[in-house]
C-alpha cells in the first residue's frame, strides 16, 4: 500500500507519497523516478517520503511552502521524531540513494553526501499535517509497470523529436539546394547576356569595316 498526498495548492500541483512499511520502501527505492526527492528524519526511524517534482525540475526548485509540507509529513510519520522538537530532516534526489545487498530492508545510503540537504523542523504544525491527511489516497500501484510505461512514453517522445529534427534538416537541405540553383541560373543568364553584347559589338565593328572598305 502506498499513500499519496497533495501539496498545498499555492505550492503548485505536486504529489507527495510514502510506503506503508519498510518492505514497500524497498520497492520505492528500486522503482523511483529521476524527478523524485527522498525525505527522512535524520538519525531516527521514519517513513520514507517522496516528493514527485515536475519534469525538468531539480531539488533546487523546491519552494519553502513545498519543503514545509514534506518535512512536516516526515516528522508526523516518525514514532520518535513526532514526539520531539527541533529535529533535522534530510532530503536528496532519488538517484542519489544507494542500496547494497548488505543493507537491511528499507535501509539506504548515499552515493554523494554533498547532494544531501538538511532542514530543521522546530515543531509539529498540526494545521499542515491535518491538511495533508485530508488529501490522503491509498493505492496499490505496480511500480515496475508504471516506470516501464513512463520509460516507453519517453522513448516514443524522443523518437518523435528525432523524426521532426530529421524532417527539418531535410527541408533546410532542399531549400539550400533550391537557392543554390537559383543563384546558378541567375549567373548563367548574366553570362549569356554579356556574350550577346560582345557579339553585337563584334558585329557592329565588322559592319563599319565593310562600309569603310566600300568607300
C-alpha positions, -999 to +999 in steps of 0.1 A: +000+000+000+012+035-009-002+067+005-005+097-018-009+133-007-014+166-024+008+196-015-009+229-007-025+244-038-004+276-036+028+255-039+016+241-072+004+207-084+027+184-066+023+148-053+039+135-021+039+098-014+052+072+010+051+034+015+032+016+042+062-002+057+099-009+051+091-036+025+073-012+003+101+012+008+123-013-010+100-010-040+100+027-039+138+028-037+141+004-067+115+020-089+118+057-082+118+084-108+145+109-117+121+137-105+117+122-071+131+137-039+135+115-009+129+127+027+137+111+060+142+121+097+179+123+103+193+097+127+158+084+136+134+059+122+107+074+100+087+069+068+104+073+035+086+102+020+090+112-017+081+144-035+075+140-072+089+171-089+078+182-124+098+170-153+130+191-157+129+204-121+156+196-095+159+197-058+168+234-060+133+241-073+116+231-041+099+262-026+097+269+011+060+260+014+065+227-005+095+219+017+075+225+048+047+202+037+072+174+031+092+180+063+060+181+084+047+148+068+080+131+075+081+142+112+044+132+117+053+097+104+082+091+127+074+075+161+103+092+178+105+122+157+069+132+161+074+134+199+103+158+200+111+193+187+140+207+167+147+176+146+165+176+113+150+162+080+174+151+053+165+151+017+182+142-016+174+132-052+162+096-056+191+090-079+215+097-050+201+068-029+225+038-026+213+003-018+236-027-013+228-063-006+244-060+028+219-034+040+188-042+060+153-040+044+144-003+039+179+009+047+197+032+023+229+051+019+240+079-004+263+079-034+273+115-027+269+131+007+273+165-008+239+161-026+221+156+007+204+187+022+190+193+057+161+213+070+154+219+107+118+214+119+112+232+151+079+216+160+049+197+145+024+220+128-010+203+132-026+226+106-002+214+079-004+177+089-042+177+091-045+194+057-022+168+041-040+139+057-073+152+042-058+147+007-046+112+015-054+084-010-044+048-007-033+028-038-016-005-046+005+005-076+025-017-098+058+002-095+076-017-122+048-014-147+044+024-140+081+030-146+082+009-177+051+028-191+068+061-184+100+050-200+082+037-231+064+071-234+097+089-231+113+068-257+084+074-281+087+111-275+124+111-282+118+092-314+092+117-325+116+146-317+143+129-337+120+124-367+110+160-366+146+171-364+155+150-395+124+164-413+135+200-406+171+192-416+159+177-449+137+208-456+167+230-449+188+210-472+163+212-500+159+249-495+197+254-497+198+234-530+169+254-544+186+287-535+219+274-550+201+265-582+185+300-584+219+317-579+235+295-606+206+302-630+210+340-625+247+337-631+241+319-663+217+345-675+242+373-668+269+354-687+246+348-717+237+385-717+274+395-717+281+372-745+253+386-766+266+422-761+301+411-772+286+395-803+266+427-811+297+448-806+317+425-828+290+426-854+289+464-854+326+466-858+325+443-888+298+464-904+318+496-900+348+479-916+327+469-945+314+504-950+350+517-950+360+492-975+331+501-997+340+538-996 
